[in-house]
Amino acid sequence: MRAPQLVPSATTATVPVRPMLRAYSVEVKTSDARQFCALVAENGRYRYEDRYQRSGKAVSTRISTGVLKSDELQRLRTILDNPALAKIQHREPRGSAPVPILGDMLNLTIARPAGEQNIILSSRFGRQFGIFYAGDADAAVARDLTKFLKGEIGNNTGPSDKSARNDCTELP
């Protein structure tokens, strides 16, 4: 016969948080490829995942979680409020059909007072190649944002277990 537990076991549930920013990036070059994602909540909690592969080598995965300091969070808000970034509107590809994309792509979802802004930025923006979708604007408009994400959040990463990846869908 088994003795009953003295203390009920606690269940751990993730509490939904309102994302301030969700970013997905794919960069493909001739000798390497990088994919990263970032999820930053209104309270400064974040998750960052970086996958990198050099041609012919294994994929390395790094994951970082933490909380932005108040000055870092304010700097991120300032970057996101840049009028050049805030004014971009999403446009559907021709025929609203799924189409291949060309070039380095950055998919951003930013919480705005009027609702979410979802845009796709590309290094190939403005160059139409037949059926390929080039995005909503040039990725250069988000240069300060990607620099912030890779520098402030991405530098805190360490080697990680690939099974811990969640593609920045939730915070710990």
Long-range contacts (C-beta under 8 A, 24 or more apart in sequence): 14-170, 14-171, 14-172, 17-41, 17-42, 17-43, 17-45, 17-171, 18-42, 18-111, 19-109, 19-111, 20-76, 20-77, 20-80, 20-110, 20-111, 21-76, 21-80, 21-108, 21-109, 21-110, 21-111, 22-108, 22-109, 22-168, 23-106, 23-107, 23-108, 23-109, 23-145, 23-149, 23-168, 24-106, 24-107, 24-167, 24-168, 25-104, 25-105, 25-106, 25-107, 25-146, 26-104, 26-105, 27-104, 28-104, 30-55, 31-55, 36-149, 36-150, 36-154, 37-167, 37-168, 38-149, 38-153, 38-168, 39-168, 39-169, 39-170, 39-171, 40-68, 40-76, 40-153, 41-171, 42-111, 43-67, 44-68, 44-69, 44-70, 44-72, 44-73, 45-171, 46-153, 46-171, 47-166, 47-168, 47-170, 47-171, 47-172, 48-149, 48-153, 48-154, 48-156, 48-157, 48-168, 49-165, 49-166, 49-167, 49-168, 50-154, 50-157, 60-159, 61-159, 61-160, 61-162, 61-165, 62-154, 62-157, 62-158, 62-159, 62-160, 63-157, 63-158, 63-160, 63-164, 63-165, 64-153, 64-154, 64-156, 64-157, 64-158, 65-171, 65-172, 66-153, 66-156, 68-152, 68-153, 72-152, 75-148, 75-152, 76-148, 76-152, 79-144, 79-145, 79-148, 80-110, 80-145, 82-141, 82-144, 84-141, 85-110, 85-141, 85-142, 85-145, 86-110, 86-112, 86-117, 88-117, 88-119, 88-121, 88-136, 88-137, 88-141, 89-119, 89-136, 90-117, 90-118, 90-119, 90-120, 90-136, 91-136, 93-133, 94-131, 94-133, 99-131, 99-132, 99-133, 100-131, 100-132, 100-133, 101-132, 101-133, 101-134, 101-135, 102-127, 102-129, 102-132, 102-133, 102-134, 103-134, 103-135, 104-139, 105-135, 105-139, 106-139, 106-142, 106-146, 108-142, 108-145
